[in-house]
Amino acid sequence: MAFAAISIALAALPIANAASLTSRATCSTTVESCSSAASSSSVSSCCVNKPGGQFLQTQFWDTDPVTGPSNSWTIHGLWPDNCDGTYDESCDSSRAYTDITTILQNNGKSSLVTYMQQYWQSNSESTEAFWEHEWSTHGTCVSTLDPDCYSSYKTGQEAADFFQVVVDLFQTLDTYSALSAAGITPSSSKTYTSAQIQAALLKVTGKAAVILCSNSELYQVYYGFFANGPLQNGDFVASTIVGDSSNCPSSGIKYLPKSGSSSPTTTTKTTTKTTTSPTSTATGSFSGSGYLNAYYNGNADGCLISAGTWYTTGTCATYTATASGSGFTLSSSKGTCGVVSGALTCGSGVSATVFTAVSGKLAYNGASTFYASVVPTGSTQATVYTSSKTYSVTFQWQSV
């Protein structure tokens, strides 16, 4: 991706394969999402995304393990948040498709699959599982992609449209080049300020990006947009993000290199990377009774309480870790603990999840980073998620 692509007019962003986008209902006017016109009952949800209308294009910089080329960020997803920053997820279980690769190939998008295999990867699960998650969790909540919006509908074609639009948008948002142009390059020794990074990324769309760090390491960027008309048009207008904020420290931010990754030498991106998981020590120190202490931004910050939520001002719950298969299960006074709809939950009737330990930290599917939409303070508790949210947190075992 050339840095020059950053300066394109996002309000008229071209869709590389517009001719291949499937037939859909005709809209008489073009309406911008989150505008007053969009809220009118006379405007169909097939013609503008609603109630969600704030789109977040999210990107990863994965270094452990590495994903993607050494000179490019990678795709996390495109999330249709509501205009006030709240959001819906998993809006249509009947369209939670599996085998995204076949869906794309059946819609004439084999070259798109090749690109996604390099630039849309997970550092903790297979590419297929990651794509399925992004589609079912976020794609199904885009109102203009509802099957009823197509004049001639074939199962899965709206998912093919979704992935095409996400990739086309990502290709205009060259985070690596924007940072590099400002002298911000991956380094094992240099650190940068939040102001430096934000100033560099402001030039990508003209609007402030959200930057996220874990242990002072830059690892994720959000860009905000409204959409003119149906998402399938790929007509985006850069916007200020509502509902999410940066969590990086003001200084001392590390932008680590992707050690062992390679840079592509041509514009034809055909290399398929194999995702590897961190080495797991199975049960590690997790056995018997103990607390699960939370670490946020590298500092101890509360713990898990009995329902499996993150809390900072109360008494830590005592968990029981019991060896199971290649890892262990957890339970609290509330009952068995498991991952339910992407969230850590403990209670009666919950099916046990087998966890592992990675470098002494609690891990799910090989990944030791968990997420929350808020950082708990006072009486506020935070639900702990296994997929990316605004804040990242890890949990370490303390035997009691």
N, C-alpha and C positions, 0 to 999 in steps of 0.2 A: 504494500500500500504506500503510495507516494505521499509525502507531506503536503504536496500541493492540493491533494484531494480535500484537505481540511477546509479550504476556503470556499467550497462550493456553496451555492444557495440552497440551504436545507429546505426551504419552503417549496422547492421544485425538485426534490431529490428524485433522480431517475431510478426506475426499477429495471435491472439488467434483463430480466426475462418477462417484461410486461406482456409481451404477446402470448406468452404461455400461461398467464394467469387465467383462471377459468371463468366462464361466463357467469355473470351475476346481475342482480336486479339493477335497473338504471335509476340514478338519483337525479332529480331535477335541478338541485342546487348543491354547492359545496359548502359544508358547514364545518367550522373548526371546533374540535372537541374542547370541552370545558368553557365554551363561550355561552352567552345568554341565549343565543339562537339554538344551541345544542340541547338546552333543557326544555325547549318547547315540545309539547305533545304532538305537534304537527310534523315534527322531524322524526323520521323513522330511525330506530336503532340499527338498521341495516345501512344507513347513510352516514352515520357518525357514531363513534363509540361512546356509549353511555350505559350506566352511570359512570363507568370508568373512562377517563379521558386524558389522564396524565401518563405518558409512556416513559418508562425508565429503561434506557439501554445500558445494561450492566456488563462490565468487563473484568476479567481476572488477570492477575499477574502471579502465576503459580511457580514457586521455586523449590518446593519440597513436598511431594515430588514435582518435577518440572512437567509442564504441559505446553505445547505449542512451540513455535520458533523462538530463538533467543532475542529476536528483534521485533517482536510483536506481542501485544496483549492478546487475550483470547476472549471469546464470547461467553458470557454467563447466560444472558437471556434478554427478553423484552417483556417488561411487566406492565400491565394495564392498571395502574393505580387509579383510585377515584380522585376527583379534582381537589379534595381536601386532604389528600395524603393517606387516607385509609385505603384498604384494598380488599378485594375478594380473591379467593383461591379455589381451584378445583370446582369449576362451575357446572360441569356436565360429565358425570361419570360414564355416561353411555358413549362418550367420545374420547375416553382415556385410551388412545390407541397404543398398541405395541408394534414393534417392527417398523419404526419410522423410516428406516432405509428403504424398505420395499415400497412404502407409500410414496416416497419421493421418486424412486425409480419408475414407478408406475405412472407418475405424472411428468415424466420426461426430464427429471432433474438429477441424473447421475453425476453430472459435473458438480452440482451443489453438494451432493453427498461427499465427494472427494474433498472439496474445500472444508466442509464441516469436520471431517475426520482429522484435519490438522488444526483448525482454528476454533472448534467448538468441542472442547474436551473437559472432562472432570479429572480431578486429582484423587478421587476416592471411589469411583465406580466406572462402569463401562460407558462408552459414548452413547450406546443405544439407551441404556437406563437413564442417562442424563438428559438426552433429547426427549424421551418419553415423559420424564418429570417436568421439564420446562413446558412441553405442550399441554399436558393434562392439568398442571397447576396454574399456568398463566394463559396459555393460548386459548383454552376453552372459555376464558372470561372476556374475550374480545367479542363484543356484540356483533360487529360487522362480519365476523367469520361464522355466524350461525348458519347452519345448512339452509334455513328458510330464506336467507339473503341471496341465494344462488338461484338463477333461473333454470339451470340444468345441473343438478347436483349429483355427484358421485362420491361415495364414502371416502373420506380422507383427503379430498382435494383442498379443503380449507386449511388443513394442517400443512400441506405442501405450500400454499400461499404464505402462511405464517413464517415458515422457515426461510423462504426466499426473501421476504421483506426484512426479516431480522438480519440476515447476512448482508443484504444490500445496504442497510443502514450502518451496520458495523464497519463496512469497508470505507465509509466516509469519515470515520471517527478514529484517526490514527493517533492513539494516545502515545505510543512509543516515540513517534517522530516529533510530536508536539513537545514532549518533555526533553527530548534530545536537543531540539532547536534552542531550548532555554538552558542548555548545559547540564541538564538533569539526566544522568546516565546511570545504568546499573553498576553498583560498586559494592565490594565487600568491606570497604573502609570509610567511604564518604557518607555524610548524612546531609539532609536537606530540611528546609523549613516548610511548614504548611503554606505559608504565603508564596514561596517560590513555586511550589507545585500548582497551587490554585491559579496563579498568574499565568502559568504556561498553559494550563487546561482551559482557561477562559478563552483562549484564542481558537479553540477547536470549534465551538458553537456560538461564542459570544455571550454565553450564560455560564454562571458558576456551576462547576461540577461538584458532586459529593465524593470525597475521598475517604477510604476506610483503611485502617491499619490494625494489625494484630501484633502485639509486643513491639510496637513502634515500627513495624515493617509494613510498607505500602503494599496492598494486595488486591484492592478492588476500587473501581471508579464507576460512578453513575452519571449518565447524561440525561437531561429531562427534555421532553418534547410534547407538543400537542400534535394531533393528526388532522389534516384537512380532508374531510370526507372519509370513506371507508379505509381501513388500515391497508387493504390490498393496493390502494393507489400509491403507497409509499411517499406520500406528500407530507413531510414533517416540518414543524415550526419549533425551533429551539425555545425552551421555556425554563424558568427558574423552578427548581424542584421544591415541592411542598411536602412536608411530612417526614423527610429524612435529612439528616445532618451529618457532617463529617465528624469522625471520632479520632483523627490523628492528633498527636501532640503538636504544639506550635513549632517545636524544633527537634532536632535529633532523629528525623525520620529516615529510616533505612530503605533503600531501593535496591534489593539484592539482585545479583545476576542469576540467570538461569543456567547454572553450571551443567555442562554435558549436553545442552541443547544445541541445535544447529540452526543456521540461518538459511532460508531458501534462496537460491541464486537465480530463479526465473519467476515469471508471473504465473506460471502454470503450477499450481500447488497440488502435488500428487502424493506426497509422503504421508503415510499413515503412522501416527505415533501410537505406541502401546502404553496405556496407563498402568503404572505400578503403584502399589500401596506401600505405605511405610511399614517397616519391619515391626511386627507385633510380638509382644512377649506374652501373649495369651492372657493368663490371669495376673501376671506381674505381682504386685503387692496386694492385689484385691482378694482378700479372703477374710472370713469371719465377719466381725462387726467393725464399722468405721463410719467416718464422716466423708462427704464429698465436698471438698473445699473449692470455691470458685476463684479463678484467676482471670482478671480483666486488665488489659493493657500491661501485662506483666506483673501485676500486683494482686495480692490476696484481697478478695472483695466478696465476702459473704460465703454462702454455701447452698446446697440443696436442702429443702425441707421435705416433709414426708410425702407430699403430693407429686414431687419431682420438679417443683418450681424453684427458681433462683431467688434468694432472699438475702438481704444484707444486714438486717437489724434484729432478727429473731434467733431462736435456738436452732442449731443444726440438727437435722434428723439423723438418727442412727440407722444405717443401712446394713443389710446382710448380703455379703457376696458369697455365692455358692458355685463351685466349679461345675461347668456344663460343657461337654464337647470340647471345642478348641478355645473356649473362653469361660465366661461365668455369667450367671444371672444375678439380678439385684432385687431386693424387696425392702420395704419400709413398713412402718406401722399401718400404713394405708392399704398395703397389699403388694402384689407382684408389680414389677416395673417393666415397662416396654415402650417401644416407639409406636405411637398411635397417631395416624394422619400426620406424620412428620414431627410430632412433638413428644418429648419425654413425659411419660405419665405413669403414676403409681396408684394402684387401687384394686379393689376386688373386681374380678372378671377381666382384668388386663392380661393378655397373653404375654408370657415372658419373652424378652429379647435377650439373645446371647451377645454380651459385650466382650470387648477385649481391652488390653492395656497397651498403649503405645508410649514409650518413653515415660512410663509411670503415670500417664494420663488416661482417663476413661476414653474409650474409643468405640465408635459405631461404624460398622462396615469399613474398618481400617482407618477412619478419620477421627482425630482427637479434638478437632475444633467443632464446637457447638455454637448456636446463635440465639440471639434474642432481639426483639423489636424495641425494647427499652432496657436501660440499665436500672435495676431496682434501687429505690431510695425510700427511706421511711417505711410506711406500711405497704408500699407497692411491691408486688411479686412479679417476676418475669417468667413467662413460659419459655422453656428451652427447646429449641428446634434443631433438627439435623440438617436442614438446608439453609442456604444463606439468607440472613436478615441484616439489619443495620449494624448490629454489634456482635462481635465474636468473643467467646469465652471458653475456657478449658476447666476441667475438674480433676483434682488430684485426691487420692485416697489417704485418709489419716486413720490408722487403726486405733480402736478404743477398747 
